[in-house]
Amino acid sequence: MEGLKENVLLSKYSTFRIGGPAKYLIEVSDPKELERAIEKALELDLRFLVIGGGSNILFSSKGYDGMVIVFNLGNKFLIDDNLIEVNASMPLNYLVNKLDSYTGLEWAVGIPGTLAGAINGNAGAFGGEMSDLIKKVKALEVKDRKIIERDFSKEDCNFGYRNSIFKNNPNLIITSAILELKKGNTEEIKDKIRNNLSKRILKQPKGFSIGSIFKNGDNFSAGELIEKAGLKGMQIGGAKISEDHANFIINLGDATSDDVLALIKIIKKAVEEKFSIKLEEEIKIF
Ligand SMILES: Cc1cc2nc3c(=O)[nH]c(=O)nc-3n(C[C@H](O)[C@H](O)[C@H](O)COP(=O)(O)OP(=O)(O)OC[C@H]3O[C@@H](n4cnc5c(N)ncnc54)[C@H](O)[C@@H]3O)c2cc1C
């Protein structure tokens, strides 16, 4: 199949810069190509994984024994009054800056990755989250080795805190979404975007990462618990718990997935022993 590559290092496809070789990898630039890639994976009896910006994924340094499909449909969107249809692979940050006459998306400035990745994990910041904006999600479902097109209403998406129906089902592949936004004052919107970006730049650790490792709880911040457990700055191999934000792990350059997983294990054990709280991963591990 054209474009299908073998033994491709996944580190290049994750903002963590960690990941061994994928048995196969293909970059697809339209929905038909996406379908053909899935059909090929089914034909080869391989598991497959569709990714966007790789900013929420820890890939194993041992690699992925299947087909990784990188979605890159281009930055297309269609505006119909306050409804905006956006391609799954649209970079979220690009969208925030393009839609500066609409209010409701300012919280997302500076979040790396694509619209689909953000819907998958119901990404959020500064009190806003993807589910606030979703009118409809279009997806492909792979079921009984067949590919069917499906529309999901907001209710069908089962959104929760950093969760959705898509998060634990790799057979649901988002192809586009219709967002509902309100028209607003561009100067005020740009101000809000600038403010949120400044706050993010101040708070967010520098270096290779995949954002917050653990979910917060109703009445706790995972980062604060990790800090109170005395783990800030702990390092295993090339992976280090950030000095700036304890819910971030930074790849200092040569970290392996085992280094990161070892830190995750230590954090979970220490937080449970000290605070009787079981931390749950926000990131996806493959
Ligand atoms: C510096 C930094 C800051 C961050 N800040 C935030 C923040 O403030 N708030 C926040 O919520 N997150 C944050 N993140 C995490 C991450 O950026 C978001 O979760 C982002 O929305 C993930 O998008 P992505 O395209 O990179 O997804 P990926 O990492 O590529 O994928 C994430 C999951 O989505 C799935 N997926 C990808 N594309 C599709 C598709 N088309 N259909 C179905 N499933 C798909 C993947 O299989 C995977 O399971 C941050 C990350 C970094 C590195």
The ligand as an SDF file (V2000), in Angstrom:
LIG
                    3D

 53 58  0  0  0  0  0  0  0  0999 V2000
    3.0390   20.9580   27.1910 C   0  0  0  0  0  0  0  0  0  0  0  0
    1.6910   20.2890   27.2050 C   0  0  0  0  0  0  0  0  0  0  0  0
    0.6060   20.9480   27.7680 C   0  0  0  0  0  0  0  0  0  0  0  0
   -0.6580   20.3350   27.7980 C   0  0  0  0  0  0  0  0  0  0  0  0
   -1.7070   21.0020   28.3700 N   0  0  0  0  0  0  0  0  0  0  0  0
   -2.9170   20.4210   28.4080 C   0  0  0  0  0  0  0  0  0  0  0  0
   -4.0350   21.0960   29.0060 C   0  0  0  0  0  0  0  0  0  0  0  0
   -3.9400   22.2220   29.4650 O   0  0  0  0  0  0  0  0  0  0  0  0
   -5.2260   20.4490   29.0370 N   0  0  0  0  0  0  0  0  0  0  0  0
   -5.3840   19.1970   28.5120 C   0  0  0  0  0  0  0  0  0  0  0  0
   -6.5020   18.6620   28.5680 O   0  0  0  0  0  0  0  0  0  0  0  0
   -4.3570   18.5440   27.9410 N   0  0  0  0  0  0  0  0  0  0  0  0
   -3.1370   19.1150   27.8690 C   0  0  0  0  0  0  0  0  0  0  0  0
   -2.0870   18.4490   27.2910 N   0  0  0  0  0  0  0  0  0  0  0  0
   -2.2670   17.0890   26.7670 C   0  0  0  0  0  0  0  0  0  0  0  0
   -2.5750   17.0250   25.2520 C   0  0  0  0  0  0  0  0  0  0  0  0
   -2.0110   18.1150   24.5710 O   0  0  0  0  0  0  0  0  0  0  0  0
   -4.0710   16.9950   24.9790 C   0  0  0  0  0  0  0  0  0  0  0  0
   -4.6360   15.8760   25.5940 O   0  0  0  0  0  0  0  0  0  0  0  0
   -4.3650   16.9580   23.4670 C   0  0  0  0  0  0  0  0  0  0  0  0
   -5.7230   17.2550   23.2880 O   0  0  0  0  0  0  0  0  0  0  0  0
   -4.0380   15.6240   22.8010 C   0  0  0  0  0  0  0  0  0  0  0  0
   -4.1940   15.7710   21.3880 O   0  0  0  0  0  0  0  0  0  0  0  0
   -3.2850   14.9510   20.3600 P   0  0  0  0  0  0  0  0  0  0  0  0
   -3.7530   15.2350   18.9920 O   0  0  0  0  0  0  0  0  0  0  0  0
   -1.8500   15.2130   20.6280 O   0  0  0  0  0  0  0  0  0  0  0  0
   -3.6710   13.4710   20.7640 O   0  0  0  0  0  0  0  0  0  0  0  0
   -2.7190   12.1900   20.7230 P   0  0  0  0  0  0  0  0  0  0  0  0
   -1.7270   12.3030   21.8300 O   0  0  0  0  0  0  0  0  0  0  0  0
   -2.2220   11.9630   19.3560 O   0  0  0  0  0  0  0  0  0  0  0  0
   -3.7710   11.0660   21.0940 O   0  0  0  0  0  0  0  0  0  0  0  0
   -4.3970   11.0340   22.3600 C   0  0  0  0  0  0  0  0  0  0  0  0
   -5.4720    9.9490   22.2980 C   0  0  0  0  0  0  0  0  0  0  0  0
   -6.4350   10.3440   21.3240 O   0  0  0  0  0  0  0  0  0  0  0  0
   -6.5680    9.3210   20.3460 C   0  0  0  0  0  0  0  0  0  0  0  0
   -6.8560    9.9310   19.0500 N   0  0  0  0  0  0  0  0  0  0  0  0
   -6.0790   10.7590   18.3180 C   0  0  0  0  0  0  0  0  0  0  0  0
   -6.6750   11.0620   17.1510 N   0  0  0  0  0  0  0  0  0  0  0  0
   -7.8590   10.4050   17.1480 C   0  0  0  0  0  0  0  0  0  0  0  0
   -8.9410   10.3030   16.2180 C   0  0  0  0  0  0  0  0  0  0  0  0
   -8.9220   10.9230   15.0340 N   0  0  0  0  0  0  0  0  0  0  0  0
  -10.0140    9.5550   16.5660 N   0  0  0  0  0  0  0  0  0  0  0  0
  -10.0670    8.9150   17.7590 C   0  0  0  0  0  0  0  0  0  0  0  0
   -9.0710    8.9490   18.6640 N   0  0  0  0  0  0  0  0  0  0  0  0
   -7.9820    9.6940   18.3630 C   0  0  0  0  0  0  0  0  0  0  0  0
   -5.2500    8.5700   20.3500 C   0  0  0  0  0  0  0  0  0  0  0  0
   -5.4070    7.2530   19.8570 O   0  0  0  0  0  0  0  0  0  0  0  0
   -4.9170    8.6020   21.8350 C   0  0  0  0  0  0  0  0  0  0  0  0
   -5.6110    7.5870   22.5160 O   0  0  0  0  0  0  0  0  0  0  0  0
   -0.8180   19.0460   27.2420 C   0  0  0  0  0  0  0  0  0  0  0  0
    0.2810   18.3970   26.6520 C   0  0  0  0  0  0  0  0  0  0  0  0
    1.5240   19.0110   26.6330 C   0  0  0  0  0  0  0  0  0  0  0  0
    2.6800   18.3070   25.9830 C   0  0  0  0  0  0  0  0  0  0  0  0
  1  2  1  0
  2  3  1  0
  2 52  2  0
  3  4  2  0
  4  5  1  0
  4 50  1  0
  5  6  2  0
  6  7  1  0
  6 13  1  0
  7  8  2  0
  7  9  1  0
  9 10  1  0
 10 11  2  0
 10 12  1  0
 12 13  2  0
 13 14  1  0
 14 15  1  0
 14 50  1  0
 15 16  1  0
 16 17  1  0
 16 18  1  0
 18 19  1  0
 18 20  1  0
 20 21  1  0
 20 22  1  0
 22 23  1  0
 23 24  1  0
 24 25  2  0
 24 26  1  0
 24 27  1  0
 27 28  1  0
 28 29  2  0
 28 30  1  0
 28 31  1  0
 31 32  1  0
 32 33  1  0
 33 34  1  0
 33 48  1  0
 34 35  1  0
 35 36  1  0
 35 46  1  0
 36 37  1  0
 36 45  1  0
 37 38  2  0
 38 39  1  0
 39 40  1  0
 39 45  2  0
 40 41  1  0
 40 42  2  0
 42 43  1  0
 43 44  2  0
 44 45  1  0
 46 47  1  0
 46 48  1  0
 48 49  1  0
 50 51  2  0
 51 52  1  0
 52 53  1  0
M  END
$$$$
